[in-house]
């Protein structure tokens, strides 16, 4: 009886198999480097690569619950990078809502944000501003309704 090539055992295959098993033996040690939190289920899609971005994501998703369908909104944050990051993430999260940016890549857009119905105030840094009514406090900030004067 003739054995086919596929039935032969080669030393190379045994070495590769042993190396793969050896690598798997170190996996739990590598995974545990981040502590117990590393082994838990992530709350957002960006928990691991960007903890700051994850906090912003949570703020946006919790704020969304307080916006009626089709509402317009603007975002305020202490720093221009945070404001831009929040604005860009909101474009993906807030489907069916119309955004009015307060600034764009750090450049203020005067009067544009005043067209919005709601202000998503990251950190509640400008919550004391006149012309706004607090709708809700959420993790990471406040949702406010802009009072329009006609």
N, C-alpha and C positions, 0 to 999 in steps of 0.2 A: 504494500500500500504506500502511495506517495503522499507525503505531507505537503500541503500548500504553504506558501510563504507567510500567510496570515497566522498560521498555527505555530510558527517558530517563536521562541522566546529569545530576546536579545538582551545582553547585559545593559545596553543603553536604556531600554524601557524600564528595567528594574531600578536603575539609578534615578531616573526622572520621577518614578512613582515614590521612591523613598524621599527624594528632595521635596516633593509636594506635601507629603505627610509631615515632614519635619517643619515646613513653613506653617502648616495649620496648627502645630503645637504652640507656636508663638503668638497666634492671633488673639487669644483672650488677654494676654499681657499687653499687647498694643492697644486693644479696644478699651482696656481699663485705665489707660493713661489720663483720660479726661475725667476721671472720677466716676462716681455713680450716675451723675447726670448724663454722661456720654452714652450710657446703656439704656436711657429712658427714651420714650417716643417723643419726637420733636413736636413743638406746638405750632410752628410755622415752617414753611418750606426753606427758610434761610437761617434757622437757629444756629447751625454749626458754622457756616462760613461768615456770618455777619450778625453777632449778637445785638449790635445797635440797630441794624436793619430789622431784626426780629421784633424788637420793642416797638419800632415804628409800624411794622405790619400789624401787630396786635392792636395798637392805637387805631389804625385805619379800619380794621375789621369790626372792632367794638363800636366805633363812631358810626359806621354804616347803618347799624340798627336804628339809629335815631334820625336818619334822613328819609323822608318820604320818597316814593318812586318819582323820578324825573326832576328832583330838586337840584338846584345849582349850589355849588360850594366853592370855597377858597380855603387855602391852607396857610396857617401862620406857624412859624417856628423861630427859635432864638437865633439860629445860624443859617446862612444861605445854603450850605450843603444839606442840612437837615430838611429845609423847606423844599429844595429841589428833589431830594430823594423821596420825600413823602408825596410830592406832587406826581412824580413819575410812577411810583407804586400805585397811587390812587387811580391812575388811568386804567390799570388792569383790574383793580378790585371793584371800582365803582362803575360797572356797566350800567348804562341807562341814566346816568347823571351827567350834568354839564359842568366841567371845571372852569373856574376863572382864576388863573394863577396870580398870586400877589407879587411874585417876582419870577424871573426865568434866568437860571444860571447866575444868580446873584444880582441881576439887574432889575430894580424895581419897575413895576408897570403901574404908574399912577392911575388911580380911579378904576382900574379894571376889576379889582377884587370887590369893589362896592356894588357891582352888579349881582353878586352872589346872594342866595337866600341864607346860607349857613357858612359859619367859620369853624373850621376844624383847627383848634388851637393846641398844638403839640406842646405839652408841658404847662399849659394854662398860663403862659408868660404874659399874654396880653388880655387876660380874661376881664380885667377891670376897665377895659376900654368902654367908653360911652357908645351908645347906639347898638349895643348887643344885649341879648337876653340869654342867660344860661339855660340850655336845654338839658344837658346831662354832663356829669363827670364820668369819664371812662378811664381805664388803665392808660396812663401816659398823657392824659390831657383833658380838654373840655370840648363839648359841642355847643355852639352858640348860634342863635338865630339873629341875623342882621336886621335891625329895625330900619326900614326904608322910609325916608321922608319924601313926600311928593309935593 
